[in-house]
């Protein structure tokens, strides 16, 4: 079977030619954010200052992140792929949520996860969110190289629109 894949110019998924390993790492961090331990075993839980404020801010971030994520999902529609490598027959989307940020699903997911960490008062969860941010940033950098090769107008879009968080980053 692998010779068939090589004959048509495709590599097996585990070689990561289209960014498959970025997706694996992303899934691991997402699992840790929602299912991983919140404190170090045997250590007392760390208290967040102003717990009610953290829960309120966390809830608001989850709503905002969810809205950005869903808006990006709706706008990209059938062109959605978890892989950073763009599909062959696709177009560059610069409207809707993509007018606010270049990667609305990544950004929305990060904002949601940060809100979750604040809402549950999870110090370790905040660390997982940082790991998720680093992995999504690396994934987006690779994706943007491929998008720049495929769409020359991506350079101007990149200069005009933030990466993950509207008006911030």
N, C-alpha and C positions, 0 to 999 in steps of 0.2 A: 504494500500500500504506500509506503513512504517513497518508493520509486515513482509511483503515479503522481504523487504530490510534487516531487522534484521535476518530473517531466513537464508539468504545466507551469513551473516557475513558482509554486507555492511551497512554503516550508511547513512542517508540522507545527501545531500551535505551541508546543512546549519549547520550541526554539525562539519564540517571542518576536518573530519578524514584524508583526503588526501591533506590538505593544501588549501582548497577552499578560506578561508578568506584572505590568502596572495594574491591571485589573485584579490579579490575584492578591497583590499587596493591599490594594484598596479594600477588597472584601475582608481581608484579615483585620484591618484597622476598623472597619465599620462594625464587624463582629465584636471587637474589643470595646468600642464605644458603648454599644448597647447591651452586651452580655458579659463583658470582662469584669474582673474585680474592681471595686471602687476604692478600696484601701489595701494597704499591704497586710498580708495575713499576720495575725497576732498583734497587730498594732491598733491602738484606738483610732476611731474615725476622726478625721480632721474636720474641724468646724469652719465653715465659711463665715466671714463676718456678715452681719445683716442678712440672715437666712431668708426672711420674707422678701427682701428686695431682690436677692439672687433668684428666688423662684419666680418673681414677677418679670424680671429682666429675661430670665431663661425662657419663660413662656412666650414672651413677646418675640424673642429671637427665633424660637421654634416656628411661630406663625409666619414671620417674615421670610425665614429660610424656606419654609414649605411653599409659600407663595412663589418665590423666585424659582425654586426647583420645578414646580408644576407648570409655571409659565414657560420655562425653557423646554420642558417635556412636550407641552402642547404645541409650541412653535416648531420644534424639530420634527415631530410626528414620526412617520415611517422611516425617516433617515437616521433614527437613533441607533447607535451601536455602542456597546461598552468599550470597544477598542479605540485607542487614540488614532489609529490609521483611518483616514477618511474613505468612505465607500467610493467605488469607481464612478458611479453615476450620481453625483450629488452636486449641490450648489452651496455657495457661501451665504449663510443667513446672517443678516445684519439688522434685522427688525425685531420688534417685540422685546422679549427679555434679552435678546442678543444685542440690542441697542444700549442696554444698561451695562452688561458685562459680556465678555467673550465666551465665558464658560458658566452659564447660569445654573446648570445642574450641579457642577462641582461647587460653585459658590453657595448655592442654596443649601446643599447638603452640609457644607462646612458650618454655615450659620446655624442650621438646625442642630447639628451635633454640639456646637458650642453652647447653644441654649439648653440642650439636654444636660450637659455637664453641669451647668449652673443650677438647673432645676433640681437635679438629684444630689447636688453638693458633692460631686465626685472629683477629688483631686487627681486620682489616677486617670479618671475619664478625661480630664483636661489634658493630661499627657498624651492620651490616645488621640485626642483631637489634633494636637500639635503634630503627631506622627502622620495622621491622615492628611493634614495640610501639606506637610513636606512631600508626601507621596503623590498627592494630587497636583502639586505645583510641578513636580518632576514630570508627571504624566502630561500635564498641559504644555510644558516646554517642548516635549517631544512631539506632541500633537501639532503645536504651532509651527514647528519646522516642516512637517509634512504639509500643513495647510498653506504655508508660504510657497512651497514648491508647486502645489496644485493651483493656487489662486494668487496671482501677482498682486491683486488689490488687497490682500490680507495685511500687507505692510502698513498701508494707510489706516485700515480698520484697527490694527493693533495700536497704533499711535493715538487714535481717537477714543478708544473704549478700554476701560479697566478690565483686569483679568477675572477676578472672582467677586469682589465686593464693590457695589456701585459707589463711585466717588472716592474710594479708599485704596483698593488694591486690585 
